[in-house]
């Protein structure tokens, strides 16, 4: 025995395969140590360890620490014993870490590991990874723990640099798409706003107009320099917008020539409008690059709304839609998100997606509007007008879906159904009323039907199937479509005309009006656009001394001169003329005097169901109040 006051105690040391007593003693830190023969080695290892270490008692006070720990903190080694360990390494700065630390001290938790940013006395900051765990032999109750503090500043700096590279665009050095969406998601989180904030978020989604032409003509190097210059100007706009506010809008490049300006805690649409105006003005100033002067414009979609209830996907969809509106409205402008316009767009998408199945399900119906002889008032023909009896949106007129059908090609399938149904109905009327001359049926045809299908074969097949004579079928095409016909469309029109089918130009007077070309087309009928006929609404004559203009609610004499000239020309070319949108008896009388052959409009009848036409056919002559 060495005569010390502390007596060695016998403990069991686990050795593989056997157990033997070992002598221990208290080391210089006052805790149970290793066997006597190794005590000096452990003390030396603790003192010389490069990892900063400190022994902390159950009260949270430093018992002893090595030199590396003192160096890390910039403290005097001799002053560390007795200090509160939690204060030295900032363990009490957040509640969760503090309670976990206490649990380790009370031997209720095996280990604590956390990261702390410490302030060195010389002024610099350092990141440390703190590990607190019980010392061996102290597991049976509250006891001493070992605290290790590793300097991870270099690793953190490297991680920060790597994250910056990962989250920033190399061309413009702006935040990239990943960082933008990270910030946006954070801004929309419920905890991101409180009573002191507006609780709103705004976004300017920007796309450069015609940027592809720069890349294609000047090369990608110039294009990249232009993108970098755009980024600088947008950043300057954001910095100016931050004047007097807590933070500047986030400017990010989302890819290609798309940029975004995110306004967190926005004050309303006025703030976003000012930012969009500033961005447009900044980009309209010419760019000087590589000795070349480049002009540029941009289109911007602007969205501003409450953050509560808004999702990242929803906000970006609204911004993308609004940017599309800005592009289609003429570019070089900003457009604010409009819920009503968006609802119409969503309805349009819903209609487009269900068009083809709707034809197969038989959701379309035909109404018929009479074509009346101006001289005798008799029913000469009808125009077939398709309606969509949509299960969700009700009865839809052609202007709601024909354009969609032309875009996706379903107009071919729909047009074939309309043609067959109309011909079948015309033949049925002929059979039901053998006592009177048969009426012809007029069917609208889209140009895409001529290009994407064999219209001539379809017409021939349907006429043979229904038994309708070719001269009782009239096909209507718009003026721009017929006047621009060449190649296959013109050949189709000629073949149909030779078959005996009548070809009519719809809305005549609003398109090309190439009268010389008109004489070479296989056309039988001109349908005057309603805009001309509306000028005949009043019976007052300028010859009676009335010289008022349109603002006085009177007719424009130029309309009558134009219509009379077109009627005369049509008759000289062997064509008949139908006036659309006839609404008053006065209009009808003046058009009759000019020489129009047939009229169509609410004066005679609106578009009605087939059984109503049967009634009118039985009457022989349409009354002026048939509508």
Beta strands, then each sheet from edge to edge (+ up, - down):
strand 1: 9-15
strand 2: 18-26
strand 3: 32-35
strand 4: 52-56
strand 5: 62-65
strand 6: 111-119
strand 7: 125-134
strand 8: 145-151
strand 9: 200-209
strand 10: 250-255
strand 11: 258-264
strand 12: 287-289
strand 13: 292-294
strand 14: 297-306
strand 15: 334-336
strand 16: 364-373
strand 17: 379-390
strand 18: 394-396
strand 19: 440-444
strand 20: 473-478
strand 21: 502-508
strand 22: 525-528
strand 23: 576-579
strand 24: 598-599
sheet 1: 1+ 2- 3+
sheet 2: 5+ 4- 8+ 7- 6+
sheet 3: 10+ 11- 9+ 14- 15-
sheet 4: 12+ 13-
sheet 5: 18+ 17- 16+ 24- 23- 22- 21- 20- 19-
end
